[in-house]
Protein backbone atom coordinates (compact mmCIF):
# COMPACT_ATOMS: atom_id res chain seq x y z
CA UNK A 1 0.00 0.00 0.00
CA UNK A 2 2.82 2.48 0.74
CA UNK A 3 4.67 3.69 -2.34
CA UNK A 4 7.22 5.82 -0.50
CA UNK A 5 7.77 7.90 2.62
CA UNK A 6 10.30 10.34 3.99
CA UNK A 7 11.66 11.35 7.35
CA UNK A 8 13.54 14.46 8.36
CA UNK A 9 17.06 13.96 9.64
CA UNK A 10 19.12 16.57 11.47
CA UNK A 11 22.45 15.57 9.90
CA UNK A 12 22.11 14.01 6.46
CA UNK A 13 25.64 12.60 6.26
CA UNK A 14 25.37 10.98 9.71
CA UNK A 15 21.98 9.50 8.83
CA UNK A 16 23.26 8.35 5.42
CA UNK A 17 26.19 6.50 7.03
CA UNK A 18 23.79 4.82 9.47
CA UNK A 19 21.25 3.76 6.83
CA UNK A 20 23.94 2.66 4.36
CA UNK A 21 25.16 0.18 6.97
CA UNK A 22 21.78 -0.82 8.42
CA UNK A 23 20.09 -1.41 5.05
CA UNK A 24 22.91 -3.40 3.41
CA UNK A 25 21.86 -6.70 5.11
CA UNK A 26 18.29 -6.09 3.89
CA UNK A 27 19.42 -5.68 0.28
CA UNK A 28 18.56 -1.98 0.17
CA UNK A 29 20.82 0.94 -0.66
CA UNK A 30 20.78 4.63 -1.54
CA UNK A 31 19.39 4.67 -5.08
CA UNK A 32 18.87 8.35 -5.80
CA UNK A 33 19.88 11.81 -4.61
CA UNK A 34 17.53 14.63 -5.56
CA UNK A 35 19.43 17.57 -7.06
CA UNK A 36 19.33 20.31 -4.43
CA UNK A 37 17.69 22.78 -6.82
CA UNK A 38 14.63 20.49 -6.70
CA UNK A 39 14.67 19.89 -2.95
CA UNK A 40 14.66 23.45 -1.58
CA UNK A 41 18.45 23.41 -1.28
CA UNK A 42 18.63 20.54 1.18
CA UNK A 43 19.97 17.02 0.83
CA UNK A 44 17.35 14.41 -0.01
CA UNK A 45 18.08 10.81 -0.91
CA UNK A 46 15.99 7.71 -1.44
CA UNK A 47 16.71 4.14 -0.32
CA UNK A 48 15.23 0.96 -1.67
CA UNK A 49 15.84 -2.32 -3.44
CA UNK A 50 14.45 -1.62 -6.91
CA UNK A 51 13.19 1.93 -6.50
CA UNK A 52 13.51 4.55 -3.78
CA UNK A 53 10.83 4.04 -1.13
CA UNK A 54 12.42 5.40 2.06
CA UNK A 55 13.63 8.97 1.77
CA UNK A 56 15.87 10.98 4.07
CA UNK A 57 15.20 14.71 3.98
CA UNK A 58 17.64 17.01 5.75
CA UNK A 59 15.84 19.26 8.18
CA UNK A 60 14.83 19.60 11.78
CA UNK A 61 12.83 16.58 12.93
CA UNK A 62 9.70 17.50 14.89
CA UNK A 63 10.55 18.01 18.56
CA UNK A 64 9.64 14.99 20.64
CA UNK A 65 8.21 13.03 17.71
CA UNK A 66 9.85 9.80 16.66
CA UNK A 67 8.62 7.33 14.13
CA UNK A 68 8.54 3.54 14.23
CA UNK A 69 9.29 2.07 10.83
CA UNK A 70 9.64 -1.65 10.15
CA UNK A 71 11.50 -3.06 7.15
CA UNK A 72 10.96 -6.54 5.75
CA UNK A 73 13.85 -8.97 6.00
CA UNK A 74 14.12 -12.05 3.80
CA UNK A 75 15.13 -14.28 6.70
CA UNK A 76 16.14 -14.23 10.35
CA UNK A 77 19.83 -14.01 9.50
CA UNK A 78 19.13 -10.70 7.71
CA UNK A 79 17.36 -9.42 10.85
CA UNK A 80 20.44 -10.35 12.91
CA UNK A 81 22.80 -8.73 10.38
CA UNK A 82 20.66 -5.56 10.25
CA UNK A 83 20.79 -5.24 14.02
CA UNK A 84 24.56 -5.71 14.29
CA UNK A 85 25.28 -3.38 11.35
CA UNK A 86 22.96 -0.69 12.74
CA UNK A 87 24.55 -0.87 16.20
CA UNK A 88 28.05 -0.74 14.69
CA UNK A 89 26.98 2.33 12.69
CA UNK A 90 25.97 4.22 15.84
CA UNK A 91 22.41 3.03 16.41
CA UNK A 92 21.18 2.39 19.93
CA UNK A 93 19.64 -0.90 21.00
CA UNK A 94 15.88 -0.96 21.41
CA UNK A 95 15.39 -4.73 21.28
CA UNK A 96 17.88 -7.39 20.22
CA UNK A 97 16.95 -9.90 17.49
CA UNK A 98 14.48 -12.51 18.62
CA UNK A 99 10.99 -13.88 18.47
CA UNK A 100 8.16 -11.60 19.54
CA UNK A 101 5.35 -14.17 20.01
CA UNK A 102 3.07 -11.52 21.51
CA UNK A 103 2.68 -10.23 17.91
CA UNK A 104 2.44 -13.71 16.34
CA UNK A 105 4.36 -17.00 16.75
CA UNK A 106 6.81 -16.39 13.87
CA UNK A 107 7.44 -12.66 14.38
CA UNK A 108 11.25 -12.34 14.46
CA UNK A 109 12.43 -8.76 14.78
CA UNK A 110 15.13 -6.41 15.98
CA UNK A 111 14.77 -2.76 16.98
CA UNK A 112 17.33 0.05 16.85
CA UNK A 113 17.08 3.79 17.43
CA UNK A 114 18.59 5.69 14.48
CA UNK A 115 20.71 8.83 15.05
CA UNK A 116 17.55 10.97 15.25
CA UNK A 117 15.78 8.69 17.73
CA UNK A 118 13.46 6.93 15.28
CA UNK A 119 12.69 3.31 16.14
CA UNK A 120 13.90 1.33 13.12
CA UNK A 121 13.02 -2.35 12.90
CA UNK A 122 13.85 -5.29 10.67
CA UNK A 123 11.32 -8.12 10.76
CA UNK A 124 10.87 -11.58 9.26
CA UNK A 125 7.44 -13.24 9.50
CA UNK A 126 8.46 -16.67 8.20
CA UNK A 127 8.27 -19.77 10.33
CA UNK A 128 11.67 -21.32 10.98
CA UNK A 129 10.63 -24.32 8.83
CA UNK A 130 10.00 -21.96 5.90
CA UNK A 131 13.59 -20.70 6.16
CA UNK A 132 15.14 -24.10 5.41
CA UNK A 133 13.34 -24.70 2.09
SULTAKA-V538918 format. One record per backbone hydrogen bond with DSSP energy under -0.5 kcal/mol. CO is the residue of the C=O (numbers start at 0). NH is the residue of the N-H. If there is no record, write none. Layout:
BEGIN
((CO/NH) (CO/NH))
END
This chain:
BEGIN
((4/54) (6/56) (8/58) (10/14) (11/15) (12/16) (13/17) (14/18) (15/19) (16/20) (17/21) (18/22) (19/23) (20/24) (22/25) (22/27) (23/26) (28/30) (28/47) (31/45) (34/37) (35/38) (35/40) (38/41) (42/57) (43/33) (44/55) (45/30) (45/31) (46/52) (46/53) (47/28) (50/48) (52/4) (52/54) (53/46) (54/6) (55/44) (56/8) (58/60) (61/64) (63/65) (66/68) (66/118) (68/120) (70/122) (74/78) (75/79) (76/80) (77/81) (78/82) (79/83) (80/84) (81/85) (82/86) (83/87) (84/88) (85/90) (86/89) (91/112) (94/110) (97/108) (99/102) (99/103) (103/106) (105/107) (106/99) (106/108) (107/123) (108/97) (109/121) (110/93) (111/119) (112/91) (113/116) (117/113) (117/119) (118/68) (119/111) (120/70) (121/109) (122/72) (123/107) (126/129) (126/130) (127/130) (128/131) (129/132))
END
